[in-house]
Amino acid sequence: MSDQLPELLPKDGRVLFYGSMVEVVELARRCRIDAYPDIYALAVFRRVTGREALLEASTVAMLNARDWPQGQLASKLMEKV
């Protein structure tokens, strides 16, 4: 993320940032999402929309459905932005 979207990285509060990334990875595991591009897309989505949007029932249901080609979650998440 620091190479592609450095503006999404916090200047302060890095501990909170890393905690939010752990939360993203844990959600990905619970939803059986293991492709790196999809986990990265979740991380970007979390940074852009916030924690609430990531944990919304509709978002979690979409993630559990896994109805996107592996590695293409970003396009599915963009529908929610």
Residue pairs with C-beta under 8 A, 6 or more apart in sequence:
1 8
1 9
1 40
1 43
1 44
1 47
2 9
5 44
5 47
8 44
8 47
8 48
9 17
10 16
10 17
20 46
20 47
20 51
21 43
21 46
23 46
23 51
23 54
24 39
24 42
24 43
24 46
24 54
25 39
27 42
27 54
27 55
27 60
27 63
28 34
28 38
28 39
28 42
28 63
31 60
31 63
31 64
31 66
32 66
33 39
33 42
33 63
33 66
33 73
35 70
35 71
35 73
37 71
37 72
37 73
37 74
38 68
38 70
38 71
38 72
38 73
38 74
40 74
41 73
41 74
41 77
42 54
42 63
42 73
42 77
44 74
44 77
45 53
45 54
45 77
45 80
45 81
46 53
46 54
48 81
49 80
49 81
53 59
53 80
58 80
59 80
62 76
62 80
67 76
68 75
68 76
